Amino acid sequence: MASVDECREALHRLAAQLDAKAANVDLDRSLVCRVTDLDVAFHGRLTGGRLVDIADGDDPRAKIKLTATSGDLVALLDGQLDVAKAVAARRVSLSASPFDLLKLRKLL
């Protein structure tokens, strides 16, 4: 089990990785990441292949929703857990429109 700070840091590491890739992905969506075992959430915005405005708290209107335990979230964001396998095994829930999911594949 990871701490709230470890989850927050993992999201910021992901943001830095996306900035380094500078992937020009035509996607401008709100994002929420819910951590079930810690009962916390983080929200931000995916825009132009970058993750920006990361903050604590839920966003019920977010267009992209990621739900996981703290350990799975950190492993996923650190590249130790494959996204497709985690979703297939129901360790991670990813909710978005089909078109957004296709665009997300380019980022992950």
C-alpha positions in Angstrom: 0.0 0.0 0.0 1.4 3.4 -1.0 0.8 6.6 0.8 -1.1 9.7 -0.4 2.2 11.5 -1.0 3.6 8.6 -3.0 0.5 8.6 -5.2 0.7 12.4 -5.7 4.4 12.1 -6.5 3.7 9.3 -9.1 1.2 11.6 -10.9 3.8 14.3 -11.0 6.4 11.9 -12.4 3.9 10.9 -15.1 3.4 14.6 -15.9 7.2 15.0 -16.3 7.4 11.9 -18.5 4.6 13.2 -20.7 6.4 16.6 -21.0 9.6 14.8 -22.0 7.8 12.9 -24.7 6.2 16.1 -25.9 3.6 13.9 -27.7 1.3 16.2 -29.7 -1.9 14.3 -29.0 -5.2 16.2 -29.9 -6.8 15.6 -26.5 -8.1 18.2 -24.1 -10.0 16.4 -21.3 -10.4 16.7 -17.5 -9.0 13.7 -15.6 -9.7 12.3 -12.2 -7.7 9.6 -10.5 -9.5 7.9 -7.6 -7.4 5.9 -5.1 -9.8 3.4 -3.5 -7.9 2.1 -0.5 -6.9 5.6 0.7 -10.2 7.2 -0.1 -8.6 10.1 -1.9 -8.7 11.5 -5.4 -6.5 13.7 -7.6 -7.7 15.7 -10.7 -6.0 17.4 -13.5 -6.2 18.1 -17.2 -4.8 16.2 -20.2 -4.0 18.7 -22.9 -1.8 18.4 -26.0 -0.2 15.2 -24.6 0.6 16.9 -21.3 -0.8 16.4 -17.8 -1.3 19.8 -16.2 -3.0 21.4 -13.2 -2.7 18.3 -10.9 -4.5 19.0 -7.6 -6.0 17.1 -4.7 -9.7 16.3 -4.8 -12.3 14.7 -6.9 -13.8 16.0 -10.1 -17.2 14.3 -10.7 -17.5 15.9 -14.1 -14.1 14.6 -15.4 -14.2 13.0 -18.8 -11.5 10.5 -18.1 -11.7 8.5 -14.8 -9.0 6.2 -13.5 -9.7 4.1 -10.4 -7.1 1.9 -8.6 -5.6 1.0 -5.3 -2.6 3.0 -4.2 -0.1 0.2 -4.9 -1.5 -0.4 -8.4 -1.6 3.3 -9.2 2.0 3.8 -8.3 3.1 0.6 -10.1 1.1 1.7 -13.2 2.4 5.2 -13.3 6.0 4.0 -12.7 5.7 1.6 -15.6 5.9 -1.6 -13.5 2.3 -2.5 -14.3 1.0 -2.8 -17.9 -2.1 -0.7 -18.5 -3.9 -3.2 -20.7 -3.2 -6.1 -18.4 -4.2 -4.2 -15.3 -7.5 -3.2 -16.9 -8.1 -6.7 -18.2 -7.4 -8.1 -14.7 -9.7 -5.5 -13.2 -7.0 -4.1 -11.0 -7.5 -0.7 -12.6 -10.6 0.8 -14.0 -10.3 3.3 -16.8 -13.5 5.1 -18.0 -13.4 7.3 -21.1 -15.1 7.6 -24.4 -13.9 5.1 -27.0 -12.2 7.9 -29.0 -10.5 9.2 -25.9 -9.2 5.7 -25.1 -7.7 5.4 -28.5 -5.9 8.7 -28.0 -4.8 7.7 -24.5 -3.0 4.7 -26.0 -0.6 7.0 -27.7 0.4 8.6 -24.4 0.7 5.4 -22.4 
